[in-house]
Amino acid sequence: MKQPLRASGALSMARACAARFMRRGWCATRWACGLKGGLPHALRGPVLVLGLAAAAGCVSVEVGGPAAAQVQLSLRDAVEHPVVRRAAPLVSALLLQAQPGHALADSVAIAYSRRSDEFAYYQLASWTERPVRLIPRLLEQRLEARGVAGAVGMVGDPMRADWMLTIAIDALHHDVSAATGTARFSGTVDLFDRRTRVRVGHRGFDVSVPSASQDSAAAAQALSLAVARSFDDLVPWIEDTLQRAAAPSR
């Protein structure tokens, strides 16, 4: 006569069952609810509990291969074309400053959204650095490579500058409401004359880039491309605004 499974043994078998199906790309709720009818009675309860607990993980880092591990992903300026340096800088120095932005950009967690104004985080991946701190430095590097100013730095650096550019991030997330998903990046930049404390320019940006799939790696790639394309639009505006604002002082 077969002996009933002990609770601890049933839970161990349930975990093994869950891991096997998750490696095959099954969503947690699918194997928990769709398969429990074909499992031994002693496993049905543990499998259902584990399935519901894992339901939030259906948008994951990857599917297949060995058991997933926590990874850190880099947000970068994924330039699509070489940056051509100007023949001469427009001003002697330019400082950048990060402005308070959306809470999703002030975290190392990578956000995704299935419905408008509803967000969650990828559980097995995070940014290497908070975007609200990183993106201004990426823009600094792009402006320096372009040669917009003789020196480009961040507020707090030991340098003097008459001009300051601020950047605020309003949105930075992976929209997975349809198809494979879309990276969304938006915000505002302002240019100030520090001598007169007057704002001489204001511009918003809103960039969307399709992603290859609904996972964190694809989100990082698409968001990096969105950052690069926003810089492609912003840098010419910064140059034009600086040129017009600095002309009377020359």
Stockholm file with secondary structure:
# STOCKHOLM 1.0

chainA/1-250         MKQPLRASGALSMARACAARFMRRGWCATRWACGLKGGLPHALRGPVLVLGLAAAAGCVSVEVGGPAAAQVQLSLRDAVEHPVVRRAAPLVSALLLQAQPGHALADSVAIAYSRRSDEFAYYQLASWTERPVRLIPRLLEQRLEARGVAGAVGMVGDPMRADWMLTIAIDALHHDVSAATGTARFSGTVDLFDRRTRVRVGHRGFDVSVPSASQDSAAAAQALSLAVARSFDDLVPWIEDTLQRAAAPSR
#=GR chainA/1-250 SS CCCCCCHHHHHHHHHHHHHHHHHTTCCHHHHHHHHGGGSCHHHHHHHHHHHHHTGGGGSCSCSSSSCCCCEEECCCCCCSSCCCCCSSCSEEEEEEEECCCCGGGSSSEEEEEEETTEEEEEEEEEESSCHHHHHHHHHHHHHHHHTCEEEEEETTSSCCCSEEEEEEEEEEEEECSSTTCEEEEEEEEEEEETTTTEEEEEEEEEEEEECSSSSHHHHHHHHHHHHHHHHHHHHHHHHHHHHHHHGGGC
#=GC SS_cons         CCCCCCHHHHHHHHHHHHHHHHHTTCCHHHHHHHHGGGSCHHHHHHHHHHHHHTGGGGSCSCSSSSCCCCEEECCCCCCSSCCCCCSSCSEEEEEEEECCCCGGGSSSEEEEEEETTEEEEEEEEEESSCHHHHHHHHHHHHHHHHTCEEEEEETTSSCCCSEEEEEEEEEEEEECSSTTCEEEEEEEEEEEETTTTEEEEEEEEEEEEECSSSSHHHHHHHHHHHHHHHHHHHHHHHHHHHHHHHGGGC
//
